[in-house]
Amino acid sequence: MKRRSIILVMSLLVAANFGCTASNNNTEGVKYFGQARYDLAVQSFQAARDADPNGTDAYYNIAATYHLLGRTALQTGQAALAQQHFDYADQNYRLCLARNPNDADAYRGLAVLNMERQNFETAFQLLQSWVDANPQAAEPKIEHARLYQEYAALAQAQNDTPTAQKCIQSAMVSLQAALTVEPNNARALRALGFLQEQSGNMIQAVGNYRLSLQANPNQQDLAERIAQLERTPGLGATVY
């Protein structure tokens, strides 16, 4: 397990003195997190932050822990406490990004947090700014597409089919942009295949699934999905 407690992901002069301590504290915090001992987890992550103020793992871990605590408080009817926890999560995700402007885990966490707080425009603007700052990178575009896909699911649950379809198209555009800069990105190919499958474009879906599997053969579930789809009458003979 990574030293990050992902929900749902240094100064060279001080690294020799404090790096090991920070790492140990983060590892201890992740252990407590896994045991649902969140107060102790936060204490360990804060100790890691204090030992290495320029690192990113501790800030992310603090944010992720408060993010989860906010969800729990909200589910138990403690709205004010939930908002307080969410504020702490937001602050620490941003502190993580201040130290690494391309931290994918922090971008993901902060975007999801804003979605959960119904700050939808803020969530999309956040990822769009990441995309704009890294035009030759695939990952920001993939995460942008993921957010569109998730918003499409929310719209569909509310029977807002036009918005859902618009978001799916936007997600596909983002994935195609990712593949323009990184044609063999297994994650983008798989995600595009999934959206095509959901849209009923089965031949295109299987084609992209195959390309994803070629780029990363360690996707047994995807291999099984391809085999399942190819058993569809009339599909196997037309897919190349």
N, C-alpha and C positions, 0 to 999 in steps of 0.2 A: 504494500500500500504506500502511496506517495505521502510525503509529509504534509500534503494539503488535504483537508477534510472536505472534499468536493461534495456539494449537495446535488443534488439533482443529477472546481477546480481550485552591493557591498563595497564597502570600501576595502580595497586590497590591503590597506594599512592595518585595519582592525580584523580582517577575516581570520588571520592566524590566531588572534587572541580570543575572538568571540564566536567565530563560525561554528565550532564544535558545540559550544554551549547552546547557541540558537537552534542548531539542528536537533540536539537532544531534547530541548524544550518543545520544539514542534512535534517531534516524534511522541513525546509524552502526552502532549495535547491531543494528538490524533487518537491515541489509545483511550484517553478519557472520553473523547467525542464518541468513539465506537461503543463505549459503555453507557452512553447517555448521561454522563456526569459533566454537564455542560459548564457549570461554574468552575470546576477544576480545569476543564479544557481551556476556557478563556484565560484563567490565571497563567497556565503554561504558555499559551500563545502570546500573552502580554509580556511574559518573561523573555520569550524568544525575540519579540520586537525590541525590548529594551537592550538585549544583548547585541542585536544587529539591526539598528534603526533604518539601515538602507536596504535591507533585504525585502522581499515581497511575500514570502510564504506566510509569515506571521500575520501581516495585514489581511491577506486573503482569508486565512483561517479564522481570524476574529470576525471578519465580515460574514463568512459562511455560517459560523455558529450563531451570530445574532440574527441572521436571516432565518435560520431554522427556528430559533426561539420566537421570532416575530410571527411566523406561521402558526406555531403552537399556541401562542397567546391569542391570536385571532380566532383560531378554531374553538377556543374555550371561552370566547366572549369577552376577552380582556382587550378591548380595542385600543385604549390609551397606552397600555403596556406594549402592545404589538407595534404601534407607531413609534414608540421610543426605541424598541429593538431594531426596527427597520431603519430608523435614522442612524443608529450606530453602524448598521451594516452598510448603508450608503456611504457613510463617511470613510469607512475602512476600505471598501472597494476602491474609492477614489484615491485614497492614500497609496494603495497598491499600484494603481495606474500612474500616479505621479512619479513613482519610482521605476516603473516599466510601462511605457505608453503602449506596448503591444502585448500586454498580458491577456491572453485569450480567456483564461478562467475568470479574471476580474471583469472583463467586458461582458461575458456571458452572465455572470452573477448579477451584475448591476442592471443589465437589460431585463433579466427575469424579474428582479426586484421591482423595477418600474412598471412592468406589465402587471404584476400582482397588486401594485398600488394604483392600478388603472391610469398610470401616467404613460399612456401608449405612445403619444407623440415624442415624449422624452426618450423612451426606449429606442424608437426607430432613429431619432436624430443622433443618439449616442453611437449606434453602430454605423450609421451613414458617415459620421465624422471619422470613424476608424477606417472605413473603406476609402474615403477621400484622402486620408493621410498615407495610405499604403496601396497605391493604384496597381502595383505589380505583385501584390500578395493575394493568394487564394483564400486564406483562412478568414479574413474579415468578411469577404463576400459570402462564404459558406455560412457563417454565423448570421449574417443579415438575412439570408434565405431561410435559415432555420426559424428566425423570429417571425418572418412572414408566414411560414407554414403554421406555426403555433397560433398566430392571430387568426389565420384562416379557420383553424379548428374552433376557436372561440366564436367566430362569426357564424359558422355552420351550426354550432350548438344553439345559437339564438335564431336559427332559421333565416339568417341573412345570407342567402346564397350568392347574390351579386358581389358582396364584399369578400366572401370566401373565395370566389373564383378569381377576383381581381388580385387577391393576395397570393394565390397559387401561381398566377402568371408572373407576378413580381418576384416570387421565389425562384421560379424557373429562369428568369432573366438574370438574377444574381448568380445562380449556379452556372449558367452558360458563360457569364463574365469570368467566374473563377476558373472555368475550364479553358478559357481563352489564354489566361496567363499560366495555367498549369494543366495541360491537357490530360495528364495521367493521374490526376488527383483522385484516389480511390473513394474518398469520402464524398466529394462533389458528384462523382459519377453515380455512386449508390443513391445519394439523395435525389438526384435528378431522375433516376430510374423509379424511385419510390413515388415521386410526384406524378410521373407519367403513368405508373400503375394505378394510382388513385384517380387519375383522370380518364382511365379506360384505354390508354394507349399502350396496350400490352406488348406489342412487337418492339416499340421503342424502349419500353421499360426493360425487357429482357436484354436488349442490345447493350444498354448502359450497365445493367447488372453484370453482364459478362465482362465488359471492359473494366469495371471496378474490381472484379475477381482476378482478372489478369494483373492489374496493378498491385493488388494485395491478396494473395491466395489464402491468407489466414482469416477467411470469413466463411466458416463452415455453414452458418445459418443462411448466408446469401447463396451459397452453392445449392443448398436444399430448396431455397425459394425458387431459384432458377429451374431446378428439376421439376418442381411442382407446377410452375407456370407452363413449362414446355409440354406437360401432359395434357394441357388444354387442347381439345380437338381443333385441328386446323392451324394451331400456332407454331408448333415445332418445325413444320416444313417451311415456314416462311421467314424464320429468324436466322440471321447469319452471324 
